[in-house]
C-alpha cells in the first residue's frame, strides 16, 4: 500500500527541483557552481529516497 501524498507530493517535486538546480542554475553561477551542483544533486537524491519510501509506506505494520 503506497502513500500517494509522500510519493507525488514530496518525492517528485524534490527530484524536479534538484534536477533543475544541478543542470540549469549551476552553469550560470561563477565561483559557487560546485556548491549549487552539490545542493541540487543532494535534493534530487533525497527526493528519490522520499519517492521510494512513499512506495513502501503502510499505515498498519505488516505481520507475517
C-alpha atoms as one frame of an Amber mdcrd trajectory, in Angstrom:
protein
   0.000   0.000   0.000   1.746   3.152  -1.201   1.363   6.671   0.095   0.416
   8.911  -2.804   0.977  12.066  -0.721   4.614  11.218   0.004   5.406   9.897
  -3.459   3.702  12.563  -5.575   3.650  15.463  -3.116   7.218  15.313  -1.843
   9.357  12.910  -3.877   8.660  14.035  -7.428   8.882  17.811  -6.740  12.207
  17.329  -4.938  13.582  15.331  -7.866  12.475  18.018 -10.334  13.877  20.911
  -8.259  17.180  19.103  -7.721  17.455  18.371 -11.444  16.730  21.993 -12.360
  19.233  23.318  -9.823  22.040  20.975 -10.845  21.668  21.265 -14.604  20.124
  24.657 -15.324  21.064  27.012 -12.487  24.592  25.799 -11.697  26.219  26.704
 -15.045  25.231  30.351 -14.566  26.936  30.602 -11.168  30.534  31.698 -11.163
  32.534  30.686  -8.151  29.661  28.845  -6.412  28.960  26.415  -9.271  30.229
  23.355  -7.401  28.135  24.196  -4.336  24.946  24.683  -6.367  25.552  21.398
  -8.209  26.115  19.603  -4.908  22.970  21.016  -3.286  20.884  20.267  -6.378
  22.172  16.710  -6.511  21.543  16.266  -2.788  17.961  17.490  -3.127  17.427
  15.128  -6.063  18.836  12.144  -4.175  16.672  12.919  -1.138  13.692  13.168
  -3.498  14.423   9.668  -4.763  14.638   8.425  -1.161  11.261  10.014  -0.332
   9.774   8.612  -3.542  10.892   5.068  -2.708   9.855   5.344   0.939   6.419
   6.538  -0.187   6.048   3.382  -2.244   6.733   1.177   0.789   4.765   3.171
   3.374   1.939   1.350   5.149  -0.281   2.714   7.918  -0.524  -0.665   9.579
   2.517  -2.818  10.286   2.815  -5.897   8.121   2.844  -9.025  10.296   3.675
 -12.449   8.945
